Amino acid sequence: MRRCFFSVSSIKTSIKAIGWREEFIQPLRELVALVHNLIKHTFLFAKYIFLSELSNGFELHAYVQEGFFVEVFLSLTNRRTRSSTVRAATRTYRDLTNPYVESFCGHASFTPPDLPNVQQIALYQVKQIFTAYINNIKERFGPHLRRLVNLLLVIKNRQNNLKAQLQNEGLSQREISARLSTKNLRARYEVQG
């Protein structure tokens, strides 16, 4: 019994280097530009929906799912939909996106394109969109939360007031910096309330 093993490798190169005929290069560039524009508007449309729904007690975590982003992507294209064979989750996502499509397209001056094989393109691109969305949340949530806490607790004003007070007491810059460190400030304000 013989076993065959295949090895696949990808090589990044220009289109001309792989020998594409000239008449195929321009349609490929147009497709790439169209999909790029569609991805950009998918991010914007998802944000538009989230911001519109958040005031209504919207459960954001239930919709930050690949399936939701697939539906957002597809709703921005001219496609034929079949409502009889749709899963419940997809129906829920459509019920959320459909009321916003027309107003979003008007605000964004976006015209939904006709795109063949849009379902396959959506399934591939949404993996990247979802990953970028989750990574963005992970990367930016901490700094946004810290900024909000600092704003609520007026940390900057407290630091400036304390710095001015310490300078009036005649302390050196090194001593002032040591007392203004986060650890010292935290301990000082926990005690004071």
Sequence and secondary structure as in RCSB ss.txt:
>XXXX:A:sequence
MRRCFFSVSSIKTSIKAIGWREEFIQPLRELVALVHNLIKHTFLFAKYIFLSELSNGFELHAYVQEGFFVEVFLS
LTNRRTRSSTVRAATRTYRDLTNPYVESFCGHASFTPPDLPNVQQIALYQVKQIFTAYINNIKERFGPHLRRLVN
LLLVIKNRQNNLKAQLQNEGLSQREISARLSTKNLRARYEVQG
>XXXX:A:secstr
              TGGGT  HHHHHHHHHHHHHHHHHHHHHHHHHHHHHHHHGGGT  GGGT SHHHHHHHHHH
TSB    STT  HHHHHHHHHHHHHHHHHHHHHT    B TTHHHHHHHHHHHHHHHHHHHHHHHHHHHHHHHHH
HHHTHHHHHHHHHHHHHHTT  HHHHHHHTSHHHHHHHHHHH 
